[in-house]
Amino acid sequence: MAPPPAALLLLLPPALAALLAGAAAATRAPPRSIAVVGAGIGGSAVAYFLQQHFGPQVQLDVYEAANVGGRLATVTVNKQQYESGGASIHSLNLHMQDFVKILGLKHRREVAGKSAIFSGEHFVLEETDWYLLNLFRLWWHYGISFLRLQMWVEEVMEKFMRIYKYQAYGYAFSSLEELLRSLGGEAFVNMTQRSVAESLLEVGVTQRFVDDVIAAVLRSSYGQSVLVPAFAGAMSLAGAQGSTWAVEGGNKLVCSGLLKLTKANVIPARVTGVSLHSSEGRALYQVHYEDDEGQGSGFYDMVVLTAPLHPSKSNFTFQNFEPPITDFPGAFQPSVTSVVHGYLNSSYFGFPDPKLFPFASILTTDTPDLFFNAMDNICPVNISSAFRRKQPQEAAVWRVLSQQPLDKQQLKTLFRSYYSVQVTEWQAYPHYDSAKSLPPIVLHDNLFYLSSVEWVASSMEMVAVAAKNVALLAYNRWYQDLEKIDQKDLMHKVKTEL
Ligand SMILES: Cc1cc2nc3c(=O)[nH]c(=O)nc-3n(C[C@H](O)[C@H](O)[C@H](O)COP(=O)(O)OP(=O)(O)OC[C@H]3O[C@@H](n4cnc5c(N)ncnc54)[C@H](O)[C@@H]3O)c2cc1C
């Protein structure tokens, strides 16, 4: 069968176009085996997408050094599980929505709770039960800054959503810059190079709003300041504004579910490096690993790395590559989650009577001596219809985010008393103001670095978008379908031709 012309494919619905493109691809055998390093949302999503594109006959090995789910994890308090890592998903995160649907999972029921921003001495902004009063307070304190912010975030999100259409039609990008350019032109690329504060001040948001509100959102989402680049900032501000959800039973169920669906071989081992060999004139990658039994290795036609590489991971080596693959600059930001079961010390927040404490979520401003970034009264991952939030005077489960582990004195400041504290120390996100250039996606012919996307923004959906992009890129490169890579003016094509 002759391959259908690309222009004809553009006129067809995505599913049919993909089918015909698949027929065209039949001229070359698919890869025999693919290795994925890491079984977080990146690794499990890319395994799923790779299998969708290359078919079920490809051997998929997923190496995982610790736990399936990675930064999607839970801790158990009183026989109930609570999210300790990635917790909330924006309603417009379409890949995450899709995964949940495909896997037959459910959205967890939302339990309402009010938020406030704490300066270390008093609350600078408090949410009330009244929508109009909240608007009035925002306007009273900050003028129309909140409207300007909303318009700015909506514009970014609207352009970002183009990615789903491009991906549905099989388009992929070989660099983060090309991906961003296709979505929002040079302005999107520049948004990774300048701070969110700078961008917002430019559209007329006041300095006071940046200091009180934007700083609080970024401390809570990235544990960082308003110097976070504008693109990453916009993504976390969208999360703070829009409606969010989580997966009933725990977000990590998406990872285990996708891996089960693809029947990938999950290999409990730490990958120590990749070396390049050639066989019958084509690249073959040897993946070196360590497990309980010692050292081992396996050979693959293709490898996808879904674990962030940075200087503290310098024990991960690449051998025989020319030019050498060496440089992964930029640090990762430690972040500590303490899940505390106890009685809030509401006096510290200016409420001597605990019964009157109205907030379920406390964000903080960038105040030098403040030792925590945010704290939330959290619900378990399984919520029955009878579940209700604890009264403020009752013992509840709180998730406290901080830069350093909390010491006894700090815990006593926040809690009158507590039954248990469970601490998870994460290498959470890139430290955004420490490196400006974006890492590559393609490290070699069929060796891909999915986690590079975290330097644009780090969230479950960004990683899922990158997983789909890497799967499409791998597929288009394998079958030399170059028209589907780094196409310019895609938005115009989508509008006029598709
Ligand atoms: C405290 C916290 C709160 C967050 N909140 C949110 C949120 O509300 N919403 C949101 O969307 N995102 C949130 N995130 C971010 C989100 O969790 C991450 O962006 C996402 O989970 C990253 O997925 P990943 O698969 O790329 O990486 P990871 O989840 O880190 O997965 C990588 C996997 O690779 C494994 N690995 C590493 N090195 C090796 C090796 N050498 N060999 C084999 N395996 C290896 C690791 O063990 C890990 O399981 C949060 C993150 C943290 C830490």
The ligand as an SDF file (V2000), in Angstrom:
LIG
                    3D

 53 58  0  0  0  0  0  0  0  0999 V2000
    5.4250   17.7970   47.4070 C   0  0  0  0  0  0  0  0  0  0  0  0
    5.0100   17.8600   45.9530 C   0  0  0  0  0  0  0  0  0  0  0  0
    3.7830   18.3890   45.6130 C   0  0  0  0  0  0  0  0  0  0  0  0
    3.3880   18.4360   44.2760 C   0  0  0  0  0  0  0  0  0  0  0  0
    2.1320   18.8960   43.9650 N   0  0  0  0  0  0  0  0  0  0  0  0
    1.7030   18.8080   42.6910 C   0  0  0  0  0  0  0  0  0  0  0  0
    0.3350   19.0980   42.3670 C   0  0  0  0  0  0  0  0  0  0  0  0
   -0.4800   19.4270   43.2520 O   0  0  0  0  0  0  0  0  0  0  0  0
   -0.0590   18.9890   41.0550 N   0  0  0  0  0  0  0  0  0  0  0  0
    0.8040   18.5780   40.0710 C   0  0  0  0  0  0  0  0  0  0  0  0
    0.3790   18.4740   38.9050 O   0  0  0  0  0  0  0  0  0  0  0  0
    2.0930   18.2910   40.3560 N   0  0  0  0  0  0  0  0  0  0  0  0
    2.5580   18.3730   41.6280 C   0  0  0  0  0  0  0  0  0  0  0  0
    3.8380   18.0320   41.9330 N   0  0  0  0  0  0  0  0  0  0  0  0
    4.7500   17.7230   40.8210 C   0  0  0  0  0  0  0  0  0  0  0  0
    4.4910   16.3280   40.2810 C   0  0  0  0  0  0  0  0  0  0  0  0
    4.3770   15.4250   41.3540 O   0  0  0  0  0  0  0  0  0  0  0  0
    5.6630   15.9420   39.3860 C   0  0  0  0  0  0  0  0  0  0  0  0
    5.8240   16.9190   38.3750 O   0  0  0  0  0  0  0  0  0  0  0  0
    5.4340   14.6160   38.6830 C   0  0  0  0  0  0  0  0  0  0  0  0
    4.9240   13.6460   39.5770 O   0  0  0  0  0  0  0  0  0  0  0  0
    6.7680   14.1570   38.1030 C   0  0  0  0  0  0  0  0  0  0  0  0
    6.6050   12.8900   37.5150 O   0  0  0  0  0  0  0  0  0  0  0  0
    7.8380   12.1730   36.8040 P   0  0  0  0  0  0  0  0  0  0  0  0
    7.3860   10.8470   36.3870 O   0  0  0  0  0  0  0  0  0  0  0  0
    8.3920   13.0700   35.7730 O   0  0  0  0  0  0  0  0  0  0  0  0
    8.9650   12.0890   37.9150 O   0  0  0  0  0  0  0  0  0  0  0  0
    8.9630   11.1860   39.2250 P   0  0  0  0  0  0  0  0  0  0  0  0
    7.6090   11.0780   39.7810 O   0  0  0  0  0  0  0  0  0  0  0  0
   10.0510   11.7320   40.0770 O   0  0  0  0  0  0  0  0  0  0  0  0
    9.3550    9.7520   38.6650 O   0  0  0  0  0  0  0  0  0  0  0  0
   10.6660    9.4250   38.3390 C   0  0  0  0  0  0  0  0  0  0  0  0
   10.8740    8.0000   38.8170 C   0  0  0  0  0  0  0  0  0  0  0  0
   12.1660    7.5880   38.3970 O   0  0  0  0  0  0  0  0  0  0  0  0
   12.7610    6.8240   39.4240 C   0  0  0  0  0  0  0  0  0  0  0  0
   14.2040    6.9150   39.2030 N   0  0  0  0  0  0  0  0  0  0  0  0
   15.0090    7.9740   39.4100 C   0  0  0  0  0  0  0  0  0  0  0  0
   16.2670    7.6850   39.0580 N   0  0  0  0  0  0  0  0  0  0  0  0
   16.2350    6.4000   38.6070 C   0  0  0  0  0  0  0  0  0  0  0  0
   17.2300    5.5310   38.0930 C   0  0  0  0  0  0  0  0  0  0  0  0
   18.4880    5.9330   37.9800 N   0  0  0  0  0  0  0  0  0  0  0  0
   16.8700    4.2760   37.7410 N   0  0  0  0  0  0  0  0  0  0  0  0
   15.5730    3.8610   37.8470 C   0  0  0  0  0  0  0  0  0  0  0  0
   14.6020    4.6510   38.3180 N   0  0  0  0  0  0  0  0  0  0  0  0
   14.9260    5.9050   38.6960 C   0  0  0  0  0  0  0  0  0  0  0  0
   12.2960    7.4770   40.7100 C   0  0  0  0  0  0  0  0  0  0  0  0
   12.3540    6.5650   41.7780 O   0  0  0  0  0  0  0  0  0  0  0  0
   10.8600    7.8680   40.3360 C   0  0  0  0  0  0  0  0  0  0  0  0
    9.9270    6.8740   40.7030 O   0  0  0  0  0  0  0  0  0  0  0  0
    4.2570   17.9710   43.2570 C   0  0  0  0  0  0  0  0  0  0  0  0
    5.5100   17.4400   43.5990 C   0  0  0  0  0  0  0  0  0  0  0  0
    5.8870   17.3830   44.9250 C   0  0  0  0  0  0  0  0  0  0  0  0
    7.2280   16.7950   45.2750 C   0  0  0  0  0  0  0  0  0  0  0  0
  1  2  1  0
  2  3  1  0
  2 52  2  0
  3  4  2  0
  4  5  1  0
  4 50  1  0
  5  6  2  0
  6  7  1  0
  6 13  1  0
  7  8  2  0
  7  9  1  0
  9 10  1  0
 10 11  2  0
 10 12  1  0
 12 13  2  0
 13 14  1  0
 14 15  1  0
 14 50  1  0
 15 16  1  0
 16 17  1  0
 16 18  1  0
 18 19  1  0
 18 20  1  0
 20 21  1  0
 20 22  1  0
 22 23  1  0
 23 24  1  0
 24 25  2  0
 24 26  1  0
 24 27  1  0
 27 28  1  0
 28 29  2  0
 28 30  1  0
 28 31  1  0
 31 32  1  0
 32 33  1  0
 33 34  1  0
 33 48  1  0
 34 35  1  0
 35 36  1  0
 35 46  1  0
 36 37  1  0
 36 45  1  0
 37 38  2  0
 38 39  1  0
 39 40  1  0
 39 45  2  0
 40 41  1  0
 40 42  2  0
 42 43  1  0
 43 44  2  0
 44 45  1  0
 46 47  1  0
 46 48  1  0
 48 49  1  0
 50 51  2  0
 51 52  1  0
 52 53  1  0
M  END
$$$$
